[in-house]
Structure formats: structure tokens, C-alpha cells
Amino acid sequence: MYVNLKSGTDENSVIYTPVGDFADANYWSSSENTMYHAWVQVFPGGVQDGFRKEWTAMVRAVRAF
């Protein structure tokens, strides 16, 4: 999601106009990292990290990949 919808540069360094109006915030993934953590996409920098499940983050529903 970060590369294709937020960054403005794809994996081949092609520059484009971002879509989706993503905030510079953390977005939950549907994947677990550990029993107590789930993956988040950190949109300000583009990295992924494990966050404790009781922490808050943004959510974006995805219909298809």
C-alpha cells in the first residue's frame, strides 16, 4: 500500500501522483507478528513494524489485491 498508494514513487523509481488520501500515520495490517503484536505499515517513512494489539492505529478496508 505504501509503495503503490502513498509514496509517489514505485518500486522502479517511477514518479506518479499518489491516490487514496492516506494520512501520515500507522495503518494496521491483518497479519499477526506475534501473539501480542500485529504488523502495521508506518506511512510517514514506509517501514513495517510490529505494534502491540492494544495500541491504536488507522484502518483502511481493502476490497481486493
Secondary structure, 3 states (H helix, E strand, C coil): CHHHHHCCECCCCCECCCCCCCCCCEEEEEEECCCCEEEEEECCCCEEEEEECCCCCECCCCCCC
